[in-house]
Structure formats: structure tokens, C-alpha cells
Amino acid sequence: MSASAELCDPELARRSVAWCEALLTRFPDDASISKHWRLALSSLLLLAGEPRKSEAVAKELCSRAPTDAAGYVALAGVYASPRAGQLHDRERAIQVLK
């Protein structure tokens, strides 16, 4: 089974979310760790069926570093994903990237 297929398993995604959150708690002031693990956390939350939390993490990334494209790409990814449920909105995803 591929890594991406394994991550489609909501239980595995939830466990991975817990791991990311623990890492972020352990190293709260390390900007390089924080950015990359928050990006991962946003993706994992979406896979775990938590689109609103995924959106919140991506928005936090945007507000922490408004000139860094990474947060906006993560936010657009939330809106573009069919996993986002009611948040799924392709046009909104495109607007975020403009």
C-alpha cells in the first residue's frame, strides 16, 4: 500500500494529527518546524475528516506569515478538496490563490 493510500485511512490520519500536534507543542518556538508541521497538520486534518480545523490551521499559517505563499496554498487545498464537505468550493480556492 502506498503512503498516500494509507493516509486515506481516517484512523491513521487521526493518529498522525495527534503526532503533529504533540510535535508542535514540544517545539512551539521553532519557526522552521512550526511552518512545515502546520502545513502537514492542515492536510492531515482534512484526511481525518476535520475540514474546519484544517481550514483554521491554514488560515493561521496565512496570518502568521502573510507574505509566504505556503499558507495560501494550504488554504486553497482545503477549499479545492472534495473531502472538505461544505467548505468545498473550487472558485473560493482559486480566489485564495489570486
C-alpha positions, 0 to 999 in steps of 0.5 A: 500500500502506498503512503498516500493510500494509507493516509486515506485511512481516517484512523491513521490520519487521526493518529498522525494529527495527534503526532503533529500536534504533540510535535508542535507543542514540544517545539512551539518556538521553532519557526522552521518546524512550526511552518512545515508541521502546520502545513502537514497538520492542515492536510492531515486534518482534512484526511481525518475528516476535520475540514474546519480545523484544517481550514483554521490551521491554514488560515493561521499559517496565512496570518502568521506569515502573510507574505509566504505563499505556503499558507495560501496554498494550504488554504486553497487545498482545503477549499479545492478538496472534495473531502472538505464537505461544505467548505468545498468550493473550487472558485473560493480556492482559486480566489485564495490563490489570486 
